[in-house]
Amino acid sequence: MTTLYDVARLAGVSTATVSRVLHGQDRVRESTRARVQKAIEELGYVPDNAAQSLSRGRKEVIGIVCIERPADNHENMNLTYTDELLHGVESHIRTLDWSLLITFWNETIDPGFPRLTAMSGKVDGMLIGEGSFPAHLLERLAARVPVTLIAGPPDERQFDVVTADNRAGAAALVTHLVCEHGSRRVFHLDGPAKAPDAIERRRALEQVLRDHPGSRLAGTTHGSFSVESGQEAGQRILAAFGDDLPDAVVCANDQMAIGLLRAFTQAGVAVPAQVAVVGFDDIFPGRFTEPPLTTVYQPMRMLGERACTRLIERIAAPGLAPAVELLPTELVIRSSCGCPPGTFIRQPVRQRVLE
């Protein structure tokens, strides 16, 4: 096991200097601090009270890294998702009398790894709150502690993944538009290009359109999963299509759909009379939009519960083979898709079988 002395030897400093760097004290030159941090990373040293922890076997703490994307106007894009996720994790971990350590990670303002390295030394395992976490950082974390990935790619083979069946849910949603409402020109408001949830929803839309040759993709644009990016996308759609709008706009999440509805309302566009709008997630505000939003429910709280369960299992048995768990979704039909006002129908979606 790498020790504080190993770090000091490699960095060419005293153990006291290493300790000051680990505790964030400012009585260290920046060049020395950088040298110590480099030695910590190279040696994979976990800076915590490891000896005391080992004496009782575990710390009885898990960590969760929630992904925070940049947003203008102080919009917290992941507020509802993260809140539900944390409630799910906490509801399970409290039954064990363990504790939860939470941090938010933003690639734009926090590209480095030292903070996550420090966190990994204080926990028995870590949950990654979204699958778009960079692969190279994920691998480095997993080299230190057990890791479970929430909303990761369903074809993942290296790590445990718990995710909603995004592809089945999105396929049911687009099929409803095409078969029940006769949508022929479908526009896609996509999410971040590398987000696994967005990728799966995109693939489902493309497959449904291939299966129904009478319908086609009228265009696509990307958003960042935020209300603001949805509103901006709506303005781009209005500028591109004018009065000849697509039959429907399929949004990769509800927050972008809400922003899109806002843009259309400001422009005097009638939804769904002129264009249908649908989302994904079934967040609480979607039921109060005008018209209420047709969407897909994903069990966000259950994502947290099941991911926490899997991580605890892996902590107890590190040799477990990595597994992917798909959670079921539901089609939630309201009136933004073209159904009559007052419609509210929940339909379970048949899950895919992973190969």
Summary of the structure (lengths in Angstrom):
residues: 355
radius of gyration: 23.3
end to end distance: 38.8
largest distance: 73.4
contacts: 1223
relative contact order: 0.13
helix: 44%
strand: 18%
